[in-house]
Amino acid sequence: MEEIIRTPDPVLVSAIESLLGSAGIAVIVADRHISAIEARIVAFPMRILVPAAAAVRARRLIAEAGLGDELRPEKT
């Protein structure tokens, strides 16, 4: 799995889940529960993970949707 976005914003997470899910890309949202418990403070952001094999496609879809600024740097 590769982390592509880290954010405390539940609306953004929902939008990304919907976007990638409709494209058939599996999404795992890590730390959703701790983020909710801690009132979404920045110290506990949610992390969006996708399979490594789908990361390039997921990044492209997110950028095409106008959300490219939210992407984490690519691993080299």
MDAnalysis code that builds the backbone (N, CA, C; Angstrom):
import MDAnalysis as mda
import numpy as np

u = mda.Universe.empty(228, n_residues=76, atom_resindex=np.repeat(np.arange(76), 3), trajectory=True)
u.add_TopologyAttr("name", ["N", "CA", "C"] * 76)
u.add_TopologyAttr("resid", np.arange(1, 77))
u.add_TopologyAttr("resname", ["MET", "GLU", "GLU", "ILE", "ILE", "ARG", "THR", "PRO", "ASP", "PRO", "VAL", "LEU", "VAL", "SER", "ALA", "ILE", "GLU", "SER", "LEU", "LEU", "GLY", "SER", "ALA", "GLY", "ILE", "ALA", "VAL", "ILE", "VAL", "ALA", "ASP", "ARG", "HIS", "ILE", "SER", "ALA", "ILE", "GLU", "ALA", "ARG", "ILE", "VAL", "ALA", "PHE", "PRO", "MET", "ARG", "ILE", "LEU", "VAL", "PRO", "ALA", "ALA", "ALA", "ALA", "VAL", "ARG", "ALA", "ARG", "ARG", "LEU", "ILE", "ALA", "GLU", "ALA", "GLY", "LEU", "GLY", "ASP", "GLU", "LEU", "ARG", "PRO", "GLU", "LYS", "THR"])
u.atoms.positions = np.array([
    [0.850, -1.179, 0.000],
    [0.000, 0.000, 0.000],
    [0.892, 1.237, 0.000],
    [0.396, 2.256, -0.657],
    [1.129, 3.518, -0.735],
    [0.237, 4.658, -0.247],
    [0.793, 5.472, 0.642],
    [0.058, 6.641, 1.134],
    [0.107, 7.728, 0.070],
    [-1.075, 8.209, -0.339],
    [-1.089, 9.248, -1.359],
    [-1.604, 10.589, -0.828],
    [-2.380, 10.555, 0.247],
    [-2.897, 11.796, 0.840],
    [-2.921, 11.653, 2.357],
    [-2.618, 12.748, 3.039],
    [-2.722, 12.825, 4.503],
    [-3.455, 14.125, 4.820],
    [-4.602, 14.005, 5.501],
    [-5.421, 15.187, 5.769],
    [-6.340, 14.986, 6.966],
    [-6.682, 16.052, 7.684],
    [-7.685, 15.955, 8.738],
    [-9.101, 16.243, 8.209],
    [-9.231, 16.518, 6.917],
    [-10.493, 16.948, 6.304],
    [-11.367, 15.756, 5.888],
    [-12.453, 15.486, 6.624],
    [-13.297, 14.335, 6.295],
    [-14.033, 14.472, 4.962],
    [-14.291, 15.706, 4.532],
    [-14.956, 15.918, 3.246],
    [-14.015, 15.535, 2.103],
    [-12.767, 15.915, 2.211],
    [-11.773, 15.536, 1.210],
    [-11.616, 14.023, 1.155],
    [-11.553, 13.394, 2.309],
    [-11.413, 11.939, 2.364],
    [-12.588, 11.272, 1.669],
    [-13.779, 11.731, 1.943],
    [-14.971, 11.173, 1.318],
    [-14.943, 11.352, -0.200],
    [-14.536, 12.515, -0.653],
    [-14.464, 12.787, -2.090],
    [-13.449, 11.873, -2.773],
    [-12.297, 11.688, -2.144],
    [-11.255, 10.825, -2.719],
    [-11.723, 9.375, -2.722],
    [-12.348, 8.936, -1.639],
    [-12.882, 7.565, -1.594],
    [-13.874, 7.337, -2.734],
    [-14.751, 8.285, -2.956],
    [-15.750, 8.171, -4.014],
    [-15.097, 8.167, -5.393],
    [-14.184, 9.089, -5.620],
    [-13.494, 9.198, -6.897],
    [-12.749, 7.916, -7.243],
    [-11.937, 7.443, -6.310],
    [-11.129, 6.256, -6.580],
    [-11.975, 4.992, -6.587],
    [-12.960, 4.923, -5.703],
    [-13.846, 3.757, -5.673],
    [-14.604, 3.590, -6.975],
    [-15.069, 4.707, -7.554],
    [-15.802, 4.621, -8.819],
    [-14.893, 4.209, -9.969],
    [-13.585, 4.375, -9.798],
    [-12.618, 3.948, -10.809],
    [-12.122, 2.532, -10.549],
    [-12.657, 1.895, -9.500],
    [-12.265, 0.517, -9.194],
    [-10.959, 0.391, -8.439],
    [-10.514, 1.465, -7.829],
    [-9.268, 1.434, -7.055],
    [-9.608, 1.264, -5.582],
    [-9.035, 0.247, -4.966],
    [-9.263, -0.015, -3.543],
    [-8.629, 1.104, -2.720],
    [-9.355, 1.545, -1.694],
    [-8.887, 2.630, -0.830],
    [-8.992, 2.180, 0.619],
    [-7.944, 2.432, 1.371],
    [-7.972, 2.232, 2.819],
    [-7.742, 3.593, 3.457],
    [-8.595, 3.948, 4.407],
    [-8.403, 5.196, 5.152],
    [-7.879, 4.813, 6.532],
    [-6.610, 5.064, 6.728],
    [-5.966, 4.757, 8.007],
    [-6.156, 5.929, 8.964],
    [-6.273, 5.626, 10.221],
    [-6.361, 6.610, 11.302],
    [-7.667, 7.394, 11.318],
    [-8.691, 6.889, 10.639],
    [-9.986, 7.591, 10.629],
    [-10.557, 7.684, 12.042],
    [-10.459, 6.603, 12.814],
    [-11.081, 6.587, 14.137],
    [-10.339, 7.464, 15.143],
    [-9.031, 7.427, 15.133],
    [-8.280, 8.277, 16.073],
    [-8.472, 9.737, 15.710],
    [-8.572, 10.031, 14.420],
    [-8.815, 11.402, 13.990],
    [-10.166, 11.891, 14.505],
    [-11.185, 11.035, 14.449],
    [-12.518, 11.411, 14.931],
    [-12.528, 11.574, 16.451],
    [-11.876, 10.674, 17.143],
    [-11.841, 10.729, 18.605],
    [-11.133, 11.991, 19.091],
    [-10.079, 12.368, 18.412],
    [-9.300, 13.531, 18.831],
    [-9.780, 14.824, 18.170],
    [-11.028, 14.841, 17.739],
    [-11.679, 16.045, 17.184],
    [-10.932, 16.624, 15.990],
    [-10.368, 15.739, 15.190],
    [-9.707, 16.120, 13.937],
    [-8.588, 17.151, 14.114],
    [-7.861, 17.037, 15.215],
    [-6.710, 17.924, 15.364],
    [-5.640, 17.482, 14.366],
    [-4.832, 18.395, 13.965],
    [-3.846, 18.142, 12.914],
    [-2.833, 17.069, 13.303],
    [-2.669, 16.811, 14.585],
    [-1.700, 15.806, 15.025],
    [-2.098, 14.397, 14.602],
    [-3.373, 14.176, 14.281],
    [-3.853, 12.848, 13.893],
    [-4.629, 12.901, 12.575],
    [-3.947, 13.200, 11.474],
    [-4.657, 13.245, 10.193],
    [-4.993, 11.847, 9.695],
    [-5.989, 11.766, 8.834],
    [-6.322, 10.504, 8.173],
    [-5.354, 10.324, 7.006],
    [-5.051, 9.073, 6.715],
    [-4.140, 8.765, 5.616],
    [-4.878, 7.910, 4.593],
    [-4.833, 8.314, 3.340],
    [-5.458, 7.546, 2.272],
    [-4.388, 6.686, 1.620],
    [-4.641, 5.379, 1.627],
    [-3.706, 4.403, 1.075],
    [-4.348, 3.683, -0.098],
    [-3.552, 3.415, -1.123],
    [-4.004, 2.638, -2.268],
    [-2.950, 1.573, -2.559],
    [-3.333, 0.500, -3.275],
    [-2.330, -0.501, -3.648],
    [-1.221, 0.149, -4.477],
    [0.011, -0.267, -4.246],
    [1.151, 0.318, -4.958],
    [0.972, 0.230, -6.468],
    [0.377, -0.858, -6.939],
    [0.189, -1.039, -8.379],
    [-0.805, -0.032, -8.965],
    [-1.655, 0.551, -8.136],
    [-2.663, 1.502, -8.608],
    [-2.315, 2.949, -8.260],
    [-1.176, 3.171, -7.630],
    [-0.839, 4.510, -7.131],
    [-0.704, 5.540, -8.251],
    [-0.070, 5.193, -9.339],
    [0.111, 6.160, -10.435],
    [-1.248, 6.545, -11.010],
    [-2.101, 5.567, -11.230],
    [-3.441, 5.841, -11.765],
    [-4.250, 6.688, -10.779],
    [-4.166, 6.347, -9.494],
    [-4.898, 7.102, -8.472],
    [-4.429, 8.548, -8.431],
    [-3.137, 8.759, -8.484],
    [-2.594, 10.116, -8.478],
    [-3.071, 10.907, -9.692],
    [-3.104, 10.257, -10.850],
    [-3.551, 10.924, -12.067],
    [-5.022, 11.338, -11.951],
    [-5.862, 10.429, -11.448],
    [-7.283, 10.737, -11.284],
    [-7.502, 11.898, -10.317],
    [-6.758, 11.893, -9.239],
    [-6.880, 12.960, -8.240],
    [-6.440, 14.296, -8.832],
    [-5.337, 14.295, -9.564],
    [-4.864, 15.529, -10.199],
    [-5.866, 16.027, -11.233],
    [-6.432, 15.113, -12.029],
    [-7.414, 15.497, -13.046],
    [-8.692, 16.063, -12.416],
    [-8.983, 15.654, -11.182],
    [-10.159, 16.161, -10.470],
    [-9.888, 17.516, -9.809],
    [-8.675, 18.038, -9.987],
    [-8.333, 19.338, -9.425],
    [-7.866, 19.295, -7.987],
    [-7.528, 18.102, -7.503],
    [-7.102, 17.953, -6.105],
    [-5.624, 17.581, -5.985],
    [-4.869, 17.833, -7.023],
    [-3.457, 17.451, -7.053],
    [-2.614, 18.080, -5.952],
    [-3.021, 19.247, -5.463],
    [-2.257, 19.899, -4.388],
    [-2.304, 19.114, -3.088],
    [-3.262, 18.213, -2.962],
    [-3.416, 17.423, -1.736],
    [-2.507, 16.191, -1.709],
    [-1.918, 15.832, -2.854],
    [-1.128, 14.606, -2.949],
    [0.178, 14.703, -2.170],
    [0.555, 13.595, -1.557],
    [1.851, 13.479, -0.895],
    [2.926, 13.336, -1.973],
    [4.154, 13.695, -1.685],
    [5.220, 13.496, -2.668],
    [5.353, 12.006, -3.033],
    [5.679, 11.752, -4.285],
    [5.856, 10.369, -4.723],
    [7.133, 9.802, -4.132],
    [7.090, 8.510, -3.835],
    [8.294, 7.822, -3.368],
    [9.157, 7.513, -4.576],
    [10.451, 7.716, -4.421],
    [11.351, 7.436, -5.540],
    [12.176, 6.226, -5.291],
])
